[in-house]
Amino acid sequence: MSSAAPANGAPPAAPSLPPLLDRLRAQPKLPLIIGAATLVAAAAAFSLWNRGPDYKVLYTNVSDRDGGAIIASLQQMNVPYKFADGGGAILIAGDKVPEVRLKLAAQGLPKAGGVGFELMDNQKFGTSQFAEQVNYQRALEGELARSIESIGTVEAARVHLALPKPSLFVREQKKPSASVVLTLARGRSIDEGQVSAIVHMISSSVPELDPKSVTVVDQRGNLLSAANSGARGLDVSQLKYVQEIEQGYIRRIETILQPILGANNVRAQVAADIDFSVVEHTDEKYRPNQTPGQAAMRSQQSSESSQHGGLPPGGVPGALTNQPPVNPTAPITAPKPPAAPGTPGAATNGAANASTAGSTVSTSAPTGPGSSRKDVTTNYELDRSIRHVQQGAGAIKRLSVAVVVNYKDAADGAGKTATRALTPVEIEQIRNLAKEAMGYSQDRGDSLNVVNSAFAADREAPAAEVPFWRDRENIELGKTIGQYLLIAFLALFAWFAVLRPLLRKHLAPPPAPVVEAAPQEATGEPAKEEEPKISPEEALRQREALRQKADMEYAHHLADQDPKLVAMLIQHWMNANDQ
């Protein structure tokens, strides 16, 4: 601050120190406020100066090869970096993270330990078929690994494919298989649904790959795909399904009984017997033959034969019949021909119809020297029923339900509330409601048991009161209050023992001038003070003289105590005069 020079060319008057001291005396808290603000500003400036840039994570859990390439790129770009978490994370300045990631991505970093179909972009001329097949398999494995790593719980993945060579012979054809190694994130786990999704994704990406031929293993060597291949009889999903079924029945029973009995007066438990077996049943039945007239005819075959002019066998049985025949002679008159079949003169035994499937009827009619034969075979359709039943898993075989009902509150004759047991009619109503809620089936073998009893919680003795000095909440409250009291005591001690004496020492007013008392009269009576009769201008000059004298005495006193402050003040005045 510089003062204006007077018009007569005299040197400018230096700012007087007493007005500043008067201001400080008028506001004793101002130095404390200024000192505290200065201390806070100094601490903030030191913190900002000492603190480096705000580092944020660039990449985590990168491989050694990718980490070395990233560090080399950061050094070329002159980007400061540091490591965290034992070298598992690379940190750079927070405002440069997006830009550096884009630049590293343009360089293909990080490579994530594998390559995808970009491997096929730089195929050289003259590459053999074997090399092309290997590159294709590597690219497919890399793409599948990237797809698996996109799952939140998976930190890294490796995929191994076993692709057999194609063959023209069916007997020599082999199916492909796959193996997956998952590295899960720290503190995360993968459920069977996600494992099943990974298995089906890989089987859908490789031609003719059966989901059962895919093996999934985590970084600890645990086999995760056992449940999908059916190696275990009962998995977690089945147990979860049983719990959901039981909890569903419990909620249904309690929901329908709580409006009648109260929210805390009924408890139910359900045990469900679930059948997880998959059954396929084929039944083929043949019913007995029906009445011939009502059955459907499938086929009918008839044959008829006749023989004429033959002599019936004759002669004397024995050796004489073995004689050779005599010479034939032509008869003078021809024998009468036999009658045609079906004429009145023909002797027939009748034709028999088949009454059953596959029956055969033969008819022969001797007509003298001739004979006839008729065979009829009829086949009927047989009744047959074929039934193919496939029963899915998860069917309920049996339910066992237990319901406990609390006593009912009722008013006695004196008007007091008391508990009483439920009547048999009320228990029967509760049983019927529970049966309807659970879907009771006697054929299935369900069981329901309803018990009316007083709950033990109603007869519990009151807990013993803990003294207030032993109560945990009171102890914690006392500790908190003690901490605040200790801080307040330290603050008061610092104020009264340190700060206040310093302020009094530096801001103490100069000692007032000593005025000698007027001499007393001999009589011992105090002399009467006579008020001087001076003009206002004279009084103003006297006050100004006294103030200047006090200022000079304080300046001498301050120069003796703190010469440096006086030297700085004089230097400030000199600089102001130079200006």
Sequence and secondary structure as in RCSB ss.txt:
>XXXX:A:sequence
MSSAAPANGAPPAAPSLPPLLDRLRAQPKLPLIIGAATLVAAAAAFSLWNRGPDYKVLYTNVSDRDGGAIIASLQ
QMNVPYKFADGGGAILIAGDKVPEVRLKLAAQGLPKAGGVGFELMDNQKFGTSQFAEQVNYQRALEGELARSIES
IGTVEAARVHLALPKPSLFVREQKKPSASVVLTLARGRSIDEGQVSAIVHMISSSVPELDPKSVTVVDQRGNLLS
AANSGARGLDVSQLKYVQEIEQGYIRRIETILQPILGANNVRAQVAADIDFSVVEHTDEKYRPNQTPGQAAMRSQ
QSSESSQHGGLPPGGVPGALTNQPPVNPTAPITAPKPPAAPGTPGAATNGAANASTAGSTVSTSAPTGPGSSRKD
VTTNYELDRSIRHVQQGAGAIKRLSVAVVVNYKDAADGAGKTATRALTPVEIEQIRNLAKEAMGYSQDRGDSLNV
VNSAFAADREAPAAEVPFWRDRENIELGKTIGQYLLIAFLALFAWFAVLRPLLRKHLAPPPAPVVEAAPQEATGE
PAKEEEPKISPEEALRQREALRQKADMEYAHHLADQDPKLVAMLIQHWMNANDQ
>XXXX:A:secstr
      TT        HHHHHHHHHH TTHHHHHHHHHHHHHHHHHHHHH    EEEEEES  HHHHHHHHHHHH
HTT  EEEETTTTEEEEEGGGHHHHHHHHHHTT   TT   GGGGGG  TT  HHHHHHHHHHHHHHHHHHHHHT
STTEEEEEEEEE     SSSTT    EEEEEEEE TT    HHHHHHHHHHHHHHSTT  GGGEEEEETT  B S
HHHHT SSS HHHHHHHHHHHHHHHHHHHHHHHHHH TTSEEEEEEEEEE   EEEEEEEE     TTTS EEEE
EEEEEEE S     S SSGGGGS        SS       TTSTTS         STTEEEEEE  BTTBEEEEE
EEEEE   EEEEEEEE S EEEEEEEEEEE  EEEE TTS EEEE   HHHHHHHHHHHHHHHT  TTTT EEEE
EE   GGGG        TTT HHHHHHHHHHHHHHHHHHHHHHHIIIIIHHHHHHHH              TTS 
          HHHHHHHHHHHHHHHHHHHHHHHHHH HHHHHHHHHHHHHHHH 
